[in-house]
Amino acid sequence: MQTSQIDIAAFSPEHLSAAVNLSRQAGWPHRPEDWQMALALSEGVVAIEDGRVVGTVLVTRYREDCATINMVIVDEAMRGRGLGRRLMEAAIGIAGERSLRLVATAEGLPLYEKFGFRETGRILQHQGIAERVAAPPAAMAATPTDVAVIEELDRKAFGADRSDLISYLAKTGELAVVRHDGKVTGFAFLRTFGRGEVIGPVIAANLDDAKALISYFIAARPGKFLRVDTTAAAAGLSQWLSEQGLPHVSGAIAMMKPPIAIGEFGPTIFALTNQALG
């Protein structure tokens, strides 16, 4: 069979350049630095044919709680040869017994359903150059002592311990919080990504606080290209983002294996870190 000519190997830094090329072929905006971040937080494999990388997948494990499968790309010339299935089998092996999450394109949906993933929501990608807004009084820059509280808020909202991710973002991005009665009740990160900068994750107790956190970064970035990946379940935020000059440009499908309820009685995820990391 033709697929026997394709080797599956551990994803290492030497494969990053080829991975960037594959993501560009797929129309994704990821820079080399974005791939480096994903790999730093993840483990994965590449598919190689005749010395050329023709497929990628990463698995980001959040302690023993869960894992996200991401950066699943197959070279367009290799599609229809079962390579996506082989990459997914390798990813599930890396994840072990953890529950699994991913964000799917419509094209990838049938493959993921065959592996037992089920749709749990819709992701709405908003981006553009935002309107000028005033800095909201409710949001402010975080302090180093806030990080432990932020990790706990994130754990409650996401349903898993992402302290490694939060620590990485705190070192490489900017962090804003909202406080009520002196207590941090919500937060948002901003970092360079793709065509500009991405705001996320955004986790807050309510929609008004989520808007304040996003506005904090919009106010500090006049004329800059910004992206926010929100969810259809975050009622009211998508329309508000469009009104701020960040229109809805694309979407994707959130999936889990097995499906579980998260964030029902605590802080809410109003925006993802990005579609790869959740």
C-alpha positions, -999 to +999 in steps of 0.1 A: +000+000+000+011+035-006+008+045+030+035+020+039+060+045+024+051+071+050+070+071+084+056+085+116+082+102+137+084+123+169+078+160+162+111+178+170+123+214+165+139+204+132+105+199+118+092+234+126+101+250+092+082+223+073+053+226+097+051+263+090+049+256+053+021+231+058+001+256+078+006+282+052-006+258+025-037+252+047-043+290+049-035+293+086-018+324+099+007+307+122+042+322+123+073+301+133+070+316+168+034+304+170+045+268+161+074+271+186+049+280+214+026+251+205+055+226+204+069+239+237+036+231+254+030+198+235+042+165+222+034+153+187+044+134+156+051+142+119+045+121+088+075+119+065+076+106+029+110+106+011+125+129+037+096+154+034+072+163+062+037+157+048+016+158+080+016+170+116-003+166+148+003+179+183-011+169+217-012+194+245-016+176+279-031+195+308-017+174+336-037+142+340-071+160+335-074+162+297-055+168+264-062+189+233-054+174+199-043+202+176-023+213+145-037+184+125-025+191+090-021+168+060-003+180+028-030+186+002-012+163-022-014+134+003-051+135+012-072+104+006-045+080+017-055+075+053-028+098+067-052+118+088-063+086+105-027+075+112-019+109+127-050+108+149-041+072+161-007+085+171-022+115+189-046+094+209-017+072+219+002+102+232-028+114+252-032+081+270-063+078+292-070+115+293-103+129+281-098+147+247-108+180+231-102+195+198-115+222+175-125+209+140-130+223+106-161+211+087-137+191+065-122+173+095-155+166+113-162+132+097-127+119+107-130+130+143-165+116+146-151+082+135-128+084+165-157+090+189-155+128+192-188+146+195-197+182+189-201+203+220-203+239+206-193+264+180-162+286+179-166+321+163-135+337+150-135+376+151-107+397+139-098+431+124-087+465+134-110+476+163-126+509+168-111+533+193-125+528+228-118+543+262-099+522+287-125+507+311-121+514+348-131+479+357-100+463+341-064+468+350-030+453+346-024+422+366+004+418+392+027+388+396+008+378+428-024+374+407-012+345+387-021+318+413-057+331+415-058+332+377-047+296+375-075+286+398-101+306+379-089+290+347-091+255+362-127+261+372-137+274+338-118+250+316-123+219+338-086+211+338-053+222+353-037+245+327-011+260+351+017+253+326-001+272+299-009+301+322+027+303+334+039+304+297+014+331+288+023+352+318+059+352+307+053+359+270+022+381+269+003+408+287-023+401+314-053+421+326-077+414+354-110+426+368-114+429+406-145+431+427-142+440+464-104+436+459-106+401+446-097+390+411-128+375+394-117+375+358-087+378+335-075+381+299-042+376+281-029+393+250+000+381+229+014+383+194-001+357+171-006+352+134-014+385+116-013+406+147-023+399+183-048+376+199-069+383+230-074+351+250-081+333+270-108+356+285-124+342+316-149+362+336-179+359+359-202+377+335-205+394+300-198+429+313-165+419+328-155+400+297-162+432+276-142+452+301-112+429+298-113+429+260-118+467+259-087+471+281-066+456+253-085+472+224-079+507+240-042+500+243-039+488+206-054+516+183-049+507+147-036+472+155-049+439+140-066+419+168-082+385+169-106+369+194-119+333+192-151+333+212-179+307+215-215+307+204-224+300+240-209+333+252-243+351+246-239+386+234-202+388+230-200+379+192-224+408+183-205+432+206-171+423+190-186+430+156-197+464+168-162+471+180-148+466+145-139+429+149-163+411+126-171+374+126-149+360+098-149+323+103-160+295+126-151+260+138-166+231+158-156+223+194-155+186+201-149+163+230-143+126+237-162+119+259-185+150+261-185+165+296-201+196+311-177+223+322-179+258+337-216+255+345-215+270+380-185+293+380-164+315+358-171+313+321-147+310+291-156+340+269-126+336+245-101+308+239-064+309+241-066+300+204-083+272+186-054+249+191-050+252+228-086+258+239 
